[in-house]
């Protein structure tokens, strides 16, 4: 036998083995890359399904399951995922979903390898807005307002000393606010040349601010809303089915934070006479202005009355300013649906 011919034959065998190994290696890389892409897409499906489901909570776990199925399947048809499981916890204020699919396999088929199972999970919670800095020095008594209805929140009452005003602590030192100048500056807020109120935790107490405060009211809202004529629909959009509101212009000066309060003895009638302690029950957002009046002024009767519309908005998922509290259907605090892990 020719030695050279023998060596050539061995080289061909070695090359063939090397080529097979190389193709397997390339196949693993390609299939692995496909797995990574599909795993990432599946996590996006899980996030979307969890957020869709939590918007139905805590009212209906059945509707939440239907929404999770919808988002895992038909609304993410390119990813071809299915809902594998859904779990509810914390009195239906939290949902965890798992979605999955059989991964795509190309070169693995040649090696008769089983297709990988791809899955991802996501957890979402429904919460409510807690204490935040910058509340207005005006409050609604519990059960004495209607969501979406323009209300007189501060009023002219010659016979009583408390007319809807409160005295929150003021930044930066969180010292007690007192008098007309502080009242004016708290209405303006830091963003408009005044001062922000400190965040008062829910269940803590503040004092009412007795007196007319007409001049301070007028000056504060004139400075805050100077040149702004936005209507309610410019700032908030109402969902006719759920009654929730979405914020159309988050930077509008007509968006205010207002506490919901009751007296320290549990009653909900404004006290007469001098300053009195009140308890914070929750917070809500309001539209500042008198709906239906040209220019939507915040005050009438030269500052003796103030008009606002309480709303129940869905806060953006990335709304992180301040704290959140557990969802409580009895309070109209703004709602946020957030991915929690």
C-alpha positions as CSV (number, residue, x, y, z in Angstrom):
1,X,0.0,0.0,0.0
2,X,1.2,3.5,-0.8
3,X,1.9,5.2,2.5
4,X,0.8,8.6,1.1
5,X,-2.6,7.2,0.1
6,X,-3.1,5.8,3.7
7,X,-2.3,9.1,5.2
8,X,-4.7,10.9,2.9
9,X,-7.5,8.5,3.9
10,X,-6.8,9.1,7.6
11,X,-6.9,12.9,7.1
12,X,-10.2,12.7,5.4
13,X,-11.7,10.7,8.3
14,X,-10.3,13.2,10.8
15,X,-11.6,16.1,8.8
16,X,-15.0,14.5,8.6
17,X,-15.1,13.9,12.4
18,X,-14.0,17.5,12.9
19,X,-16.7,18.8,10.5
20,X,-19.4,16.9,12.4
21,X,-18.1,18.2,15.7
22,X,-18.0,21.8,14.3
23,X,-21.5,21.5,12.9
24,X,-22.8,20.3,16.3
25,X,-21.0,23.1,18.0
26,X,-22.5,25.7,15.6
27,X,-25.9,24.0,16.0
28,X,-25.7,24.3,19.8
29,X,-24.8,28.0,19.5
30,X,-27.7,28.7,17.1
31,X,-30.3,26.7,19.1
32,X,-28.9,28.3,22.3
33,X,-29.3,31.8,20.8
34,X,-32.8,31.0,19.7
35,X,-33.6,29.7,23.3
36,X,-32.3,33.0,24.8
37,X,-34.5,35.1,22.4
38,X,-37.6,33.0,23.1
39,X,-36.9,33.1,26.8
40,X,-36.7,36.9,26.7
41,X,-39.9,37.1,24.7
42,X,-41.7,34.8,27.0
43,X,-40.8,37.0,30.0
44,X,-42.4,39.9,28.1
45,X,-45.5,37.8,27.7
46,X,-45.5,36.9,31.4
47,X,-45.2,40.6,32.4
48,X,-48.0,41.6,30.0
49,X,-50.3,38.8,31.2
50,X,-49.7,39.7,34.9
51,X,-50.4,43.4,34.4
52,X,-53.5,42.6,32.4
53,X,-54.8,40.2,35.1
54,X,-54.1,42.5,38.0
55,X,-56.2,45.3,36.5
56,X,-59.2,43.1,37.2
57,X,-58.3,42.7,40.9
58,X,-59.5,42.5,43.5
59,X,-62.9,42.5,42.0
60,X,-62.9,39.3,39.9
61,X,-60.3,36.5,39.8
62,X,-62.3,34.9,37.0
63,X,-62.0,38.0,34.8
64,X,-58.3,38.3,35.7
65,X,-57.7,34.7,34.5
66,X,-59.5,35.4,31.3
67,X,-57.3,38.5,30.7
68,X,-54.2,36.6,31.5
69,X,-55.2,33.9,28.9
70,X,-55.9,36.6,26.4
71,X,-52.6,38.3,26.7
72,X,-50.6,35.1,26.9
73,X,-52.2,33.8,23.7
74,X,-54.0,35.9,21.2
75,X,-52.4,39.2,22.1
76,X,-48.9,37.7,21.9
77,X,-49.5,35.4,19.0
78,X,-45.9,35.8,17.7
79,X,-44.5,34.4,20.9
80,X,-47.0,31.5,20.8
81,X,-47.1,31.2,24.6
82,X,-49.9,29.7,26.7
83,X,-50.9,30.4,30.3
84,X,-49.6,27.5,32.4
85,X,-50.7,28.6,35.8
86,X,-52.2,31.6,37.7
87,X,-52.2,32.2,41.5
88,X,-53.9,34.8,43.6
89,X,-52.8,36.0,47.0
90,X,-53.2,38.8,49.6
91,X,-56.9,38.9,49.4
92,X,-56.8,39.0,45.6
93,X,-54.5,42.0,45.5
94,X,-51.6,40.1,44.0
95,X,-51.4,37.7,41.1
96,X,-48.6,35.5,39.8
97,X,-48.8,34.0,36.3
98,X,-46.6,31.5,34.6
99,X,-46.5,31.2,30.8
100,X,-44.6,28.8,28.6
101,X,-44.1,27.0,25.3
102,X,-42.0,24.4,23.6
103,X,-38.9,26.0,22.3
104,X,-37.8,26.1,18.7
105,X,-35.2,23.6,17.8
106,X,-33.2,23.3,14.5
107,X,-29.9,21.5,14.7
108,X,-31.0,19.7,17.8
109,X,-33.4,17.6,15.8
110,X,-30.5,16.1,13.8
111,X,-29.1,14.9,17.1
112,X,-32.5,13.7,18.2
113,X,-32.5,16.0,21.2
114,X,-35.8,16.9,22.9
115,X,-37.0,20.4,22.4
116,X,-36.5,22.6,25.5
117,X,-39.5,23.8,27.6
118,X,-39.4,27.6,27.9
119,X,-41.3,29.3,30.7
120,X,-41.4,32.6,32.6
121,X,-43.3,34.0,35.5
122,X,-44.3,37.4,36.7
123,X,-46.0,38.8,39.8
124,X,-48.1,42.0,39.9
125,X,-49.9,43.9,42.7
126,X,-52.7,46.4,42.9
127,X,-51.9,49.2,45.4
128,X,-52.9,52.7,46.2
129,X,-51.2,56.0,46.6
130,X,-49.9,56.7,50.1
131,X,-48.5,59.8,51.7
132,X,-46.7,62.2,49.4
133,X,-45.2,65.6,49.8
134,X,-47.1,68.6,48.2
135,X,-50.7,68.1,49.4
136,X,-52.9,71.1,49.2
137,X,-53.9,72.7,52.5
138,X,-57.6,71.8,51.8
139,X,-59.3,68.5,52.5
140,X,-62.5,66.5,51.9
141,X,-64.4,65.0,54.8
142,X,-65.1,61.3,54.2
143,X,-68.4,60.4,52.5
144,X,-69.0,64.1,51.7
145,X,-67.9,64.1,48.1
146,X,-68.5,62.1,44.9
147,X,-65.8,60.9,42.5
148,X,-65.9,62.7,39.2
149,X,-68.3,65.5,40.5
150,X,-67.2,69.1,40.8
151,X,-67.4,69.9,44.5
152,X,-67.0,73.0,46.7
153,X,-64.2,71.9,48.9
154,X,-63.7,75.2,50.7
155,X,-66.7,77.5,51.4
156,X,-67.9,80.7,52.9
157,X,-69.4,80.0,56.3
158,X,-69.9,83.1,58.4
159,X,-71.2,81.1,61.4
160,X,-68.2,78.7,61.8
161,X,-64.5,78.9,62.0
162,X,-63.5,75.8,59.9
163,X,-64.3,75.9,56.2
164,X,-62.4,73.1,54.6
165,X,-58.8,74.3,55.2
166,X,-56.1,72.3,57.1
167,X,-52.6,73.1,58.3
168,X,-50.1,70.5,57.2
169,X,-46.5,70.7,58.1
170,X,-44.3,72.5,55.6
171,X,-41.0,71.6,54.1
172,X,-38.0,71.7,54.5
173,X,-38.1,71.3,58.3
174,X,-41.6,69.9,58.5
175,X,-42.5,72.7,61.0
176,X,-46.2,73.5,61.6
177,X,-47.8,75.7,59.0
178,X,-49.7,78.6,60.4
179,X,-51.4,81.7,59.1
180,X,-52.3,83.2,55.7
181,X,-48.8,83.3,54.2
182,X,-48.2,79.6,54.8
183,X,-51.6,78.8,53.5
184,X,-50.9,80.7,50.3
185,X,-47.5,79.2,49.8
186,X,-48.8,75.6,50.3
187,X,-51.4,76.2,47.6
188,X,-48.8,77.4,45.2
189,X,-46.5,74.5,45.9
190,X,-42.7,74.4,45.4
191,X,-43.0,74.1,41.7
192,X,-44.8,77.4,41.5
193,X,-42.8,79.5,43.8
194,X,-44.3,78.4,47.1
195,X,-43.5,75.5,49.5
196,X,-44.5,71.9,49.6
197,X,-46.3,70.2,52.5
198,X,-44.6,67.4,54.2
199,X,-45.9,63.9,53.6
200,X,-48.2,63.0,56.5
201,X,-48.7,59.2,56.9
202,X,-52.2,57.8,56.8
203,X,-53.8,57.5,60.2
204,X,-51.8,60.4,61.6
205,X,-53.4,63.7,62.6
206,X,-53.3,67.3,61.5
207,X,-55.0,70.5,62.6
208,X,-57.7,72.4,60.8
209,X,-57.0,75.9,59.6
210,X,-59.8,78.2,60.8
211,X,-60.7,81.5,59.3
212,X,-61.8,82.8,55.9
213,X,-58.3,82.8,54.2
214,X,-59.9,84.4,51.1
215,X,-57.0,86.6,50.3
216,X,-54.4,83.9,50.7
217,X,-56.6,81.5,48.7
218,X,-56.9,83.9,45.8
219,X,-53.2,84.7,45.8
220,X,-52.1,81.1,46.0
221,X,-54.3,79.9,43.1
222,X,-53.5,82.9,41.0
223,X,-49.8,82.1,41.2
224,X,-50.3,78.4,40.7
225,X,-52.7,78.5,37.7
226,X,-51.5,81.8,36.1
227,X,-52.5,81.6,32.4
228,X,-53.7,78.0,32.6
229,X,-57.2,77.3,31.2
230,X,-57.1,73.5,30.9
231,X,-60.5,71.9,31.2
232,X,-61.1,68.6,33.1
233,X,-60.8,66.6,29.9
234,X,-57.5,68.2,29.1
235,X,-56.1,66.8,32.3
236,X,-58.1,63.6,33.0
237,X,-59.9,61.0,30.8
238,X,-62.7,58.9,32.2
239,X,-63.2,55.2,31.4
240,X,-67.0,54.9,31.0
241,X,-66.9,51.2,32.0
242,X,-64.7,51.2,35.1
243,X,-65.0,54.8,36.2
244,X,-61.3,55.0,36.6
245,X,-59.4,58.1,35.2
246,X,-56.2,58.3,33.3
247,X,-53.9,61.3,33.6
248,X,-53.6,63.1,30.2
249,X,-51.2,65.8,31.4
250,X,-49.2,64.7,34.4
251,X,-47.4,68.1,34.7
252,X,-50.6,70.1,34.8
253,X,-50.8,72.6,37.7
254,X,-54.5,71.7,38.0
255,X,-53.6,68.3,39.4
256,X,-53.6,68.5,43.2
257,X,-53.1,66.0,46.1
258,X,-55.9,66.3,48.7
259,X,-56.3,64.3,51.9
260,X,-59.5,62.5,52.9
261,X,-60.1,63.2,56.6
262,X,-62.4,62.6,59.5
263,X,-62.5,64.1,63.0
264,X,-60.4,62.4,65.7
265,X,-63.7,61.1,67.2
266,X,-64.7,59.4,64.0
267,X,-67.3,61.9,62.8
268,X,-67.3,63.5,59.4
269,X,-68.7,67.0,60.0
270,X,-66.3,69.9,60.0
271,X,-65.9,71.3,63.5
272,X,-67.0,74.8,64.4
273,X,-64.8,77.3,66.2
274,X,-61.1,77.2,66.6
275,X,-58.5,74.8,65.2
276,X,-59.3,71.1,65.8
277,X,-57.4,67.8,65.1
278,X,-58.4,65.7,62.2
279,X,-57.2,62.2,61.1
280,X,-55.8,61.4,57.6
281,X,-57.7,58.4,56.1
282,X,-56.1,58.5,52.6
283,X,-55.1,60.6,49.7
284,X,-56.6,61.3,46.3
285,X,-55.9,63.4,43.2
286,X,-58.2,66.3,42.2
287,X,-58.8,68.5,39.2
288,X,-58.5,72.1,40.5
289,X,-61.1,74.4,39.0
290,X,-64.8,75.1,38.7
291,X,-66.1,73.0,35.8
292,X,-68.5,74.7,33.5
293,X,-67.2,78.2,34.2
294,X,-65.2,80.1,31.6
295,X,-61.5,79.7,32.3
296,X,-62.2,77.1,35.0
297,X,-61.2,79.3,37.9
298,X,-60.1,77.6,41.1
299,X,-62.0,79.9,43.4
300,X,-65.2,81.9,43.4
301,X,-66.6,84.7,45.6
302,X,-63.2,86.4,45.6
303,X,-61.4,83.5,47.2
304,X,-64.1,82.5,49.8
305,X,-64.9,79.3,47.9
306,X,-62.7,76.7,46.1
307,X,-63.9,74.1,43.6
308,X,-62.3,70.8,42.8
309,X,-63.2,67.5,41.2
310,X,-62.0,64.3,43.0
311,X,-60.8,61.6,40.6
312,X,-59.8,58.0,40.9
313,X,-56.9,57.7,38.4
314,X,-54.8,54.7,37.3
315,X,-51.3,55.8,38.1
316,X,-48.5,54.9,35.6
317,X,-46.6,51.7,36.4
318,X,-43.4,53.6,37.0
319,X,-45.0,56.0,39.4
320,X,-42.5,55.7,42.3
321,X,-42.7,59.1,44.1
322,X,-43.5,58.3,47.7
323,X,-45.0,55.2,49.2
324,X,-47.9,52.9,48.4
325,X,-50.4,51.3,50.7
326,X,-52.6,48.2,50.3
327,X,-55.6,48.5,48.1
328,X,-58.8,49.5,50.0
329,X,-62.0,49.7,48.0
330,X,-63.5,52.0,50.6
331,X,-61.0,54.8,49.8
332,X,-60.7,56.7,46.5
333,X,-57.0,56.9,46.6
334,X,-55.2,56.7,43.2
335,X,-54.6,53.1,42.1
336,X,-51.4,51.7,40.6
337,X,-50.8,48.3,39.1
338,X,-47.2,47.3,39.4
339,X,-44.9,44.4,38.6
340,X,-43.5,43.4,42.0
341,X,-41.0,40.7,41.0
